[in-house]
């Protein structure tokens, strides 16, 4: 997925992030294409867009900003977003 091993190790030390990653992976494997998946991924895409718009005031190294960016990269890596 193009995520460095150190970044993955650092982010996955957090139990909440492990849960998010597990959920994204299982969603990519278990949920079939269709209306439900399309609606959920549209909502997720909107979340990332809104987060990007509202995190402009945070420094680039802020934990919230880097966590959302990490989740978005994983989501794209699991081919859930374009």
Secondary structure, 3 states (H helix, E strand, C coil): CCCCHHHHHHHCCCHHHHHHHHHHHHHHHHCCCCHHHHHHHHHHHHHHHHHHHHCCCCCCCCHHHHHHHHHHHHHHHCCCCC
